[in-house]
Amino acid sequence: MSITTEQLDTAVKVLGEAASVRAAAAALREQMAPLHVTVLDAFDMRRETPAARVADRALYLMSTDGHCWSVTVEPAQASAFVLTQA
């Protein structure tokens, strides 16, 4: 399942409006099931390029080959979101 540009736009909006990154993740899990959404420490993603930034928060797109996960900037290749807060 790939992420649409509409889903990406919605995720960025939710990330910006939520009280916390964890609250944003919970909302996205509910709204966009079965997409995967996880929260990581910004340090863990420090060498990666986010798909979007909202203030001190970032959203990364993740793709998988069924075994390994990698960061992508292409929504069509992504099947998960990673959220961080600096």
N, C-alpha and C positions, 0 to 999 in steps of 0.2 A: 504494500500500500504506500503510495507516494503522497507527499504533502502538497496541497494545492497552494497557489498564491493567496487565495482567500483565507485558507487556514493559517498561513503564515501571518497575514495581516491581523487576523483575529488574535493570534497568540501574542503578537507584539502589543496589541491594545490591552489585552488581559494582563500581561506582564507589567505594563506601565500603570494600570489602574489598581492593581491588587495591593493590599496592605503589606504583603511580604512576598518574597519569591516562593516560599512554600505554599502560600495561599494561591498564588498564580498557578503553581503546578497542580494543586488539587482541583482548581476550576478547569484547567485544561484537560486533565484526566477525565473529568466528568463530561465536558462538552465534546471532546474529540476521541473518545474511546472508539477503536482499540489502539490508537496511537500511543506510543510510549512517551512518558514525560518524566524526567528525573532532575533532581537538584544536585549540583556539585559545587564544591568550593571553587572560587575564581582561580585560585592557585593551580588547581588541576587542569584548567583550560588555558593557562597563561600563554602558551605558544600557538594557540589556535585562533582562527579568525571567526568572529561571531557573524551570524546572518543579520543580526540587529542588535542595537544598543538602545536602552531607555534609561536615561539618567545613569545611575551606578549599577544597573542590571544589564545582563546580556543573554541573548538567546542564540543557541547553536543548533544547527541541523545535523542529525546523525543518520548515516546509512549503514546497512549491514549486508554481508554476503551470506548471512545465515549462521555465521560463526563469529566473525570479528566485526567490531564496530569502528567506524571512522567518521571524522568530521567532513562535511561537505557544505558548499554554499549553494548547491542546486536543490531547490525544493523537490523537483521531480525524482531525485535520487534518494531523498530522505524518507525515513519512516519513524523518526523520533525527534523529540526536542530535549535539549539540556539547557537548564536555566542556571544562572549564577548571579551572585551579588558581590560587588567589590567591597 
